[in-house]
Amino acid sequence: MTDRFASYTPGLEAPAAELFEVAPSDGTNLPQATRALNVAQSGTVRLTTVTGTTATVFVAAGIAFPVRATRVFATGTSATGIVGMA
């Protein structure tokens, strides 16, 4: 398959090019910062952003929640089926 956009540099407003399953952890950062998170079951997600802010947010199932996250904590996270979008 040809990717007509392969020669373009993606900006933050571009759609995600990579997806990865997120295993919430109180001690381990994500393999890369996200552009957004998506969850299979709605709930809270406790996370740290690229600027170092830690907060708990509600994420609705099936909606890309735009956030540059570096960690998703197990403690304080009730959402399941979390996917990082980068």
C-alpha positions, 0 to 999 in steps of 0.5 A, spaced: 500 500 500 502 506 498 502 512 503 501 518 499 503 522 506 509 519 508 513 525 506 510 530 510 512 531 517 506 530 522 504 536 526 500 535 533 494 536 529 495 530 525 492 523 526 495 518 530 500 514 526 501 509 532 497 505 537 499 501 543 496 498 549 497 501 555 498 497 562 497 502 567 503 502 572 504 506 578 512 506 577 513 505 569 512 511 564 509 509 557 514 507 552 512 514 548 508 520 550 501 520 547 497 525 542 491 522 545 488 516 549 482 511 547 479 507 552 474 501 551 470 502 558 469 509 560 472 511 567 477 515 570 485 515 568 490 518 573 496 520 568 502 525 568 503 529 562 509 531 558 509 538 562 509 534 569 502 535 571 499 529 574 491 529 575 485 524 574 481 525 568 474 522 566 475 518 559 469 516 555 469 510 551 470 510 544 472 517 544 480 520 543 481 524 549 487 529 547 492 529 552 500 528 551 501 523 557 507 520 559 504 515 565 498 512 566 497 510 573 494 503 576 492 507 582 486 512 581 485 509 574 478 505 573 477 505 565 479 499 562 482 497 555 486 503 554 490 505 548 495 510 547 495 514 540 501 517 538 
